[in-house]
């Protein structure tokens, strides 16, 4: 297996996981007896605390710099 095949495999697994999570939130299904929260609920919970808000902003800046600014 080459590096590019491994990277494509990992991204495919991440994309499939994202689609499964999206489907679970859209249909209101449960996992282990609990509903899967919408992404907005998670983001709102993270942005309530000032330190976590800073972590989210710095993380987003890092992702933007490394993936989008090339």
TORDRENLUM-365615 format. One record per atom (N, C-alpha, C, O): residue in one letter; atom name; y, x, z. Coordinates in Angstrom, 2 decimals, decimal comma. Example, Ala and Ser with C-alpha at 12.3 -4.5 7.8 and 13.67 -1.06 7.14 Angstrom:
["A"; "N"; [-5,69; 13,19; 7,80]]
["A"; "CA"; [-4,50; 12,30; 7,80]]
["A"; "C"; [-3,30; 13,20; 7,80]]
["A"; "O"; [-3,32; 14,24; 8,46]]
["S"; "N"; [-2,25; 12,85; 7,08]]
["S"; "CA"; [-1,06; 13,67; 7,14]]
["S"; "C"; [0,03; 12,90; 7,87]]
["S"; "O"; [1,14; 13,41; 8,04]]
//
This chain:
["X"; "N"; [-1,18; 0,85; 0,00]]
["X"; "CA"; [0,00; 0,00; 0,00]]
["X"; "C"; [1,24; 0,90; 0,00]]
["X"; "O"; [1,33; 1,85; 0,77]]
["X"; "N"; [2,18; 0,58; -0,86]]
["X"; "CA"; [3,43; 1,34; -0,91]]
["X"; "C"; [4,44; 0,75; 0,07]]
["X"; "O"; [4,24; -0,34; 0,61]]
["X"; "N"; [5,53; 1,49; 0,28]]
["X"; "CA"; [6,58; 1,01; 1,18]]
["X"; "C"; [7,19; -0,28; 0,68]]
["X"; "O"; [7,45; -1,20; 1,47]]
["X"; "N"; [7,41; -0,36; -0,61]]
["X"; "CA"; [8,05; -1,57; -1,14]]
["X"; "C"; [7,15; -2,78; -0,98]]
["X"; "O"; [7,64; -3,88; -0,71]]
["X"; "N"; [5,85; -2,61; -1,14]]
["X"; "CA"; [4,93; -3,73; -0,92]]
["X"; "C"; [4,96; -4,17; 0,53]]
["X"; "O"; [4,94; -5,37; 0,83]]
["X"; "N"; [4,99; -3,21; 1,44]]
["X"; "CA"; [5,07; -3,54; 2,87]]
["X"; "C"; [6,35; -4,28; 3,23]]
["X"; "O"; [6,33; -5,24; 3,99]]
["X"; "N"; [7,46; -3,83; 2,67]]
["X"; "CA"; [8,75; -4,47; 2,94]]
["X"; "C"; [8,77; -5,88; 2,38]]
["X"; "O"; [9,24; -6,81; 3,04]]
["X"; "N"; [8,26; -6,06; 1,16]]
["X"; "CA"; [8,19; -7,41; 0,58]]
["X"; "C"; [7,28; -8,32; 1,40]]
["X"; "O"; [7,57; -9,51; 1,55]]
["X"; "N"; [6,21; -7,78; 1,92]]
["X"; "CA"; [5,31; -8,57; 2,76]]
["X"; "C"; [6,01; -9,01; 4,04]]
["X"; "O"; [5,91; -10,17; 4,43]]
["X"; "N"; [6,70; -8,09; 4,68]]
["X"; "CA"; [7,42; -8,43; 5,92]]
["X"; "C"; [8,48; -9,49; 5,66]]
["X"; "O"; [8,59; -10,45; 6,41]]
["X"; "N"; [9,28; -9,32; 4,58]]
["X"; "CA"; [10,31; -10,31; 4,28]]
["X"; "C"; [9,70; -11,66; 3,92]]
["X"; "O"; [10,29; -12,70; 4,23]]
["X"; "N"; [8,55; -11,65; 3,29]]
["X"; "CA"; [7,87; -12,92; 2,99]]
["X"; "C"; [7,42; -13,63; 4,25]]
["X"; "O"; [7,53; -14,86; 4,34]]
["X"; "N"; [6,92; -12,89; 5,21]]
["X"; "CA"; [6,51; -13,47; 6,49]]
["X"; "C"; [7,72; -14,02; 7,24]]
["X"; "O"; [7,66; -15,11; 7,81]]
["X"; "N"; [8,83; -13,28; 7,24]]
["X"; "CA"; [10,06; -13,75; 7,90]]
["X"; "C"; [10,56; -15,02; 7,22]]
["X"; "O"; [10,96; -15,97; 7,90]]
["X"; "N"; [10,55; -15,05; 5,90]]
["X"; "CA"; [11,01; -16,24; 5,18]]
["X"; "C"; [10,11; -17,43; 5,44]]
["X"; "O"; [10,60; -18,55; 5,62]]
["X"; "N"; [8,80; -17,21; 5,47]]
["X"; "CA"; [7,87; -18,31; 5,77]]
["X"; "C"; [8,08; -18,83; 7,18]]
["X"; "O"; [8,05; -20,04; 7,40]]
["X"; "N"; [8,31; -17,94; 8,13]]
["X"; "CA"; [8,59; -18,36; 9,50]]
["X"; "C"; [9,87; -19,17; 9,60]]
["X"; "O"; [9,94; -20,16; 10,32]]
["X"; "N"; [10,90; -18,74; 8,86]]
["X"; "CA"; [12,16; -19,48; 8,85]]
["X"; "C"; [11,97; -20,88; 8,26]]
["X"; "O"; [12,53; -21,85; 8,76]]
["X"; "N"; [11,18; -20,97; 7,20]]
["X"; "CA"; [10,93; -22,28; 6,60]]
["X"; "C"; [10,14; -23,19; 7,54]]
["X"; "O"; [10,40; -24,39; 7,60]]
["X"; "N"; [9,20; -22,63; 8,26]]
["X"; "CA"; [8,43; -23,43; 9,22]]
["X"; "C"; [9,34; -23,92; 10,34]]
["X"; "O"; [9,27; -25,09; 10,73]]
["X"; "N"; [10,20; -23,05; 10,85]]
["X"; "CA"; [11,14; -23,48; 11,90]]
["X"; "C"; [12,10; -24,54; 11,38]]
["X"; "O"; [12,39; -25,51; 12,08]]
["X"; "N"; [12,59; -24,37; 10,16]]
["X"; "CA"; [13,48; -25,37; 9,58]]
["X"; "C"; [12,76; -26,71; 9,46]]
["X"; "O"; [13,33; -27,75; 9,78]]
["X"; "N"; [11,52; -26,68; 9,00]]
["X"; "CA"; [10,74; -27,91; 8,85]]
["X"; "C"; [10,51; -28,58; 10,21]]
["X"; "O"; [10,60; -29,80; 10,32]]
["X"; "N"; [10,21; -27,79; 11,23]]
["X"; "CA"; [10,00; -28,35; 12,57]]
["X"; "C"; [11,26; -29,01; 13,11]]
["X"; "O"; [11,18; -30,07; 13,73]]
["X"; "N"; [12,42; -28,40; 12,90]]
["X"; "CA"; [13,67; -29,00; 13,39]]
["X"; "C"; [14,05; -30,22; 12,58]]
["X"; "O"; [14,58; -31,19; 13,13]]
["X"; "N"; [13,79; -30,19; 11,27]]
["X"; "CA"; [14,17; -31,31; 10,42]]
["X"; "C"; [13,31; -32,54; 10,68]]
["X"; "O"; [13,80; -33,67; 10,58]]
["X"; "N"; [12,05; -32,35; 11,00]]
["X"; "CA"; [11,15; -33,48; 11,21]]
["X"; "C"; [11,06; -33,91; 12,67]]
["X"; "O"; [10,52; -34,97; 12,96]]
["X"; "N"; [11,57; -33,10; 13,57]]
["X"; "CA"; [11,52; -33,45; 14,99]]
["X"; "C"; [10,14; -33,27; 15,61]]
["X"; "O"; [9,85; -33,84; 16,66]]
["X"; "N"; [9,30; -32,48; 14,98]]
["X"; "CA"; [7,96; -32,23; 15,50]]
["X"; "C"; [8,02; -31,38; 16,77]]
["X"; "O"; [9,04; -30,76; 17,06]]
["X"; "N"; [6,94; -31,36; 17,50]]
["X"; "CA"; [6,87; -30,59; 18,73]]
["X"; "C"; [5,91; -29,42; 18,57]]
["X"; "O"; [4,97; -29,47; 17,77]]
["X"; "N"; [6,15; -28,38; 19,35]]
["X"; "CA"; [5,27; -27,23; 19,42]]
["X"; "C"; [4,93; -27,05; 20,89]]
["X"; "O"; [5,81; -26,84; 21,72]]
["X"; "N"; [3,65; -27,14; 21,21]]
["X"; "CA"; [3,17; -27,03; 22,59]]
["X"; "C"; [3,85; -28,08; 23,47]]
["X"; "O"; [4,17; -27,81; 24,63]]
["X"; "N"; [4,08; -29,27; 22,92]]
["X"; "CA"; [4,66; -30,35; 23,70]]
["X"; "C"; [6,17; -30,33; 23,84]]
["X"; "O"; [6,73; -31,16; 24,55]]
["X"; "N"; [6,84; -29,39; 23,19]]
["X"; "CA"; [8,30; -29,28; 23,28]]
["X"; "C"; [8,91; -29,34; 21,89]]
["X"; "O"; [8,35; -28,81; 20,93]]
["X"; "N"; [10,06; -29,99; 21,80]]
["X"; "CA"; [10,77; -30,04; 20,52]]
["X"; "C"; [11,41; -28,69; 20,24]]
["X"; "O"; [11,80; -27,98; 21,16]]
["X"; "N"; [11,52; -28,34; 18,98]]
["X"; "CA"; [12,18; -27,11; 18,57]]
["X"; "C"; [13,66; -27,42; 18,44]]
["X"; "O"; [14,05; -28,34; 17,73]]
["X"; "N"; [14,49; -26,64; 19,13]]
["X"; "CA"; [15,92; -26,88; 19,13]]
["X"; "C"; [16,52; -26,52; 17,77]]
["X"; "O"; [16,03; -25,63; 17,08]]
["X"; "N"; [17,58; -27,22; 17,41]]
["X"; "CA"; [18,31; -26,88; 16,20]]
["X"; "C"; [19,02; -25,55; 16,39]]
["X"; "O"; [19,39; -25,21; 17,51]]
["X"; "N"; [19,23; -24,80; 15,33]]
["X"; "CA"; [19,91; -23,51; 15,47]]
["X"; "C"; [21,29; -23,64; 16,10]]
["X"; "O"; [21,73; -22,73; 16,81]]
["X"; "N"; [21,98; -24,73; 15,84]]
["X"; "CA"; [23,31; -24,92; 16,42]]
["X"; "C"; [23,26; -24,97; 17,94]]
["X"; "O"; [24,20; -24,50; 18,59]]
["X"; "N"; [22,21; -25,53; 18,51]]
["X"; "CA"; [22,07; -25,58; 19,96]]
["X"; "C"; [21,89; -24,18; 20,53]]
["X"; "O"; [22,44; -23,86; 21,59]]
["X"; "N"; [21,13; -23,34; 19,84]]
["X"; "CA"; [20,94; -21,96; 20,29]]
["X"; "C"; [22,24; -21,17; 20,20]]
["X"; "O"; [22,59; -20,44; 21,13]]
["X"; "N"; [22,95; -21,31; 19,10]]
["X"; "CA"; [24,22; -20,59; 18,93]]
["X"; "C"; [25,23; -21,05; 19,97]]
["X"; "O"; [25,94; -20,22; 20,54]]
["X"; "N"; [25,31; -22,34; 20,23]]
["X"; "CA"; [26,24; -22,86; 21,24]]
["X"; "C"; [25,91; -22,31; 22,62]]
["X"; "O"; [26,81; -21,96; 23,38]]
["X"; "N"; [24,63; -22,22; 22,94]]
["X"; "CA"; [24,24; -21,66; 24,24]]
["X"; "C"; [24,60; -20,18; 24,33]]
["X"; "O"; [25,02; -19,72; 25,39]]
["X"; "N"; [24,44; -19,44; 23,24]]
["X"; "CA"; [24,78; -18,02; 23,26]]
["X"; "C"; [26,29; -17,79; 23,37]]
["X"; "O"; [26,73; -16,82; 24,00]]
["X"; "N"; [27,07; -18,68; 22,76]]
["X"; "CA"; [28,52; -18,46; 22,74]]
["X"; "C"; [29,23; -18,95; 23,99]]
["X"; "O"; [30,44; -18,79; 24,11]]
["X"; "N"; [28,52; -19,54; 24,93]]
["X"; "CA"; [29,15; -20,00; 26,17]]
["X"; "C"; [29,55; -18,83; 27,07]]
["X"; "O"; [30,60; -18,88; 27,71]]
["X"; "N"; [28,75; -17,81; 27,13]]
["X"; "CA"; [29,01; -16,68; 28,01]]
["X"; "C"; [29,77; -15,60; 27,24]]
["X"; "O"; [29,39; -15,26; 26,12]]
["X"; "N"; [30,85; -15,06; 27,83]]
["X"; "CA"; [31,69; -14,09; 27,09]]
["X"; "C"; [30,94; -12,82; 26,67]]
["X"; "O"; [31,18; -12,30; 25,58]]
["X"; "N"; [30,04; -12,33; 27,50]]
["X"; "CA"; [29,31; -11,11; 27,15]]
["X"; "C"; [28,37; -11,37; 25,98]]
["X"; "O"; [28,26; -10,56; 25,06]]
["X"; "N"; [27,68; -12,51; 26,02]]
["X"; "CA"; [26,78; -12,84; 24,92]]
["X"; "C"; [27,56; -13,12; 23,64]]
["X"; "O"; [27,08; -12,82; 22,54]]
["X"; "N"; [28,75; -13,68; 23,78]]
["X"; "CA"; [29,60; -13,89; 22,61]]
["X"; "C"; [29,94; -12,55; 21,96]]
["X"; "O"; [29,92; -12,43; 20,73]]
["X"; "N"; [30,26; -11,55; 22,78]]
["X"; "CA"; [30,55; -10,21; 22,26]]
["X"; "C"; [29,32; -9,62; 21,58]]
["X"; "O"; [29,44; -9,00; 20,52]]
["X"; "N"; [28,14; -9,81; 22,17]]
["X"; "CA"; [26,90; -9,30; 21,56]]
["X"; "C"; [26,66; -9,96; 20,20]]
["X"; "O"; [26,27; -9,29; 19,25]]
["X"; "N"; [26,90; -11,27; 20,10]]
["X"; "CA"; [26,71; -11,97; 18,83]]
["X"; "C"; [27,69; -11,44; 17,77]]
["X"; "O"; [27,29; -11,21; 16,63]]
["X"; "N"; [28,93; -11,26; 18,14]]
["X"; "CA"; [29,94; -10,78; 17,18]]
["X"; "C"; [29,62; -9,37; 16,72]]
["X"; "O"; [29,67; -9,08; 15,53]]
["X"; "N"; [29,29; -8,48; 17,66]]
["X"; "CA"; [28,97; -7,10; 17,29]]
["X"; "C"; [27,69; -7,05; 16,45]]
["X"; "O"; [27,60; -6,29; 15,49]]
["X"; "N"; [26,71; -7,86; 16,81]]
["X"; "CA"; [25,47; -7,92; 16,03]]
["X"; "C"; [25,73; -8,41; 14,62]]
["X"; "O"; [25,18; -7,86; 13,66]]
["X"; "N"; [26,56; -9,43; 14,50]]
["X"; "CA"; [26,89; -9,95; 13,17]]
["X"; "C"; [27,64; -8,92; 12,35]]
["X"; "O"; [27,42; -8,80; 11,14]]
["X"; "N"; [28,54; -8,16; 13,00]]
["X"; "CA"; [29,26; -7,09; 12,31]]
["X"; "C"; [28,28; -6,02; 11,82]]
["X"; "O"; [28,41; -5,53; 10,69]]
["X"; "N"; [27,32; -5,65; 12,65]]
["X"; "CA"; [26,33; -4,64; 12,28]]
["X"; "C"; [25,51; -5,11; 11,09]]
["X"; "O"; [25,30; -4,36; 10,14]]
["X"; "N"; [25,04; -6,35; 11,13]]
["X"; "CA"; [24,25; -6,91; 10,04]]
["X"; "C"; [25,08; -6,91; 8,75]]
["X"; "O"; [24,59; -6,52; 7,69]]
["X"; "N"; [26,33; -7,35; 8,85]]
["X"; "CA"; [27,20; -7,36; 7,67]]
["X"; "C"; [27,43; -6,00; 7,10]]
["X"; "O"; [27,41; -5,82; 5,88]]
["X"; "N"; [27,65; -5,02; 7,95]]
["X"; "CA"; [27,92; -3,67; 7,50]]
["X"; "C"; [26,69; -3,08; 6,82]]
["X"; "O"; [26,81; -2,43; 5,78]]
["X"; "N"; [25,51; -3,29; 7,39]]
["X"; "CA"; [24,32; -2,63; 6,88]]
["X"; "C"; [23,63; -3,35; 5,71]]
["X"; "O"; [22,92; -2,73; 4,93]]
["X"; "N"; [23,85; -4,66; 5,61]]
["X"; "CA"; [23,15; -5,38; 4,56]]
["X"; "C"; [24,04; -5,92; 3,46]]
["X"; "O"; [23,60; -6,06; 2,32]]
["X"; "N"; [25,30; -6,22; 3,77]]
["X"; "CA"; [26,16; -6,87; 2,79]]
["X"; "C"; [27,21; -5,94; 2,20]]
["X"; "O"; [27,77; -6,27; 1,16]]
["X"; "N"; [27,49; -4,79; 2,81]]
["X"; "CA"; [28,56; -3,93; 2,35]]
["X"; "C"; [28,04; -2,78; 1,49]]
["X"; "O"; [28,65; -1,71; 1,46]]
["X"; "N"; [26,97; -2,99; 0,82]]
["X"; "CA"; [26,42; -1,90; -0,01]]
["X"; "C"; [26,75; -2,12; -1,45]]
["X"; "O"; [26,37; -1,31; -2,30]]
//
